[in-house]
Amino acid sequence: MTMQPPAPYGTPPTPPPGPVPSGRRRGGTLPWILVAVLTVVALVLGVLLVLQAVGGDDAGDGRGFASPEEAIEFSTESLADGDAEAALSAWSAGEQARGSDFVGSLEYLEAYAPYNPNILPGDDDFFAGLGGVAREGGAADQIRRLTYSLLVPDLSQDQVTPLSDDDAPSAQELRDDLDSGRLAGLSAQRIERLEGPERLTETYERAAELVGADERREYLVLYEWEGETYLGAVGVLRYDDEWSIDAFSAPIANVSVGIVTPASEDDFDEALASVADLGD
């Protein structure tokens, strides 16, 4: 049996479509081969659209920020404004692609993972160009996952949802809910750095090295939206004196990729403390 290694830090690989949970086949079995084919087609079209949008070898080059907090606040404000281009500009996809250490990444994983389009030779202009597009596509997908987790919280972001189920929403209902204008009130209420044992710091240092960055950190973010608070996480990278985003996740704090979940201030503090306590 072929084993899949754990995802490296940074933009994670896109997982294959998950199985349908048991007891959710009342509307009949979906043609899963067709679903898989359509998924591949969608990914290819997504890459082509990103190529048209950014073009050239500098695909995915974003703007840098003076601090991690500034990058996170700008990203949040861009989402609230419904400005996808600005939101993507807070990410460092191009820099990561050109700094990608292909040999070091494979040695770190101790395997080659064909489903991860991010691990490409950064010292080759051709592959670095492809890597920038792939990483920006991954950034766009994480932004989508974050906004979907707010706008359609009952819709799984990891498994196919048959709309033929009795309790499933209709396509029109989903479209009505997916109104980016609803994000206008989104804000970052608290941004706190995750700090833990020395081995965590060493892991961050290694993750930064694998994409040619000088430093990597992860932050928990307490978002406020429509009168409720939500827990999320953001990973950031420093290139020289500028910070940018490379992931909406914090595996060490059990924050899923691109997902925000309802949480109180106490929940936020507990998640922060759970990482700090790892050093005890």
Salt bridges, closest charged atoms under 4 A:
ASP58 OD1 - ARG98 NH1 3.74
ASP61 OD1 - ARG98 NH2 2.90
ASP141 OD1 - ARG144 NH2 2.91
ASP158 OD1 - ARG145 NH1 3.16
ASP165 OD2 - ARG24 NE 3.34
ASP166 OD2 - ARG26 NE 3.43
ASP167 OD1 - ARG26 NH2 3.70
GLU192 OE2 - ARG190 NH2 3.69
GLU209 OE1 - ARG206 NH1 3.16
GLU215 OE2 - ARG217 NE 2.80
GLU215 OE1 - ARG238 NE 3.00
GLU218 OE2 - ARG216 NH1 2.91
ASP246 OD1 - ARG216 NH2 3.05
GLU265 OE1 - ARG190 NH1 2.72
ASP269 OD1 - ARG190 NH1 2.95
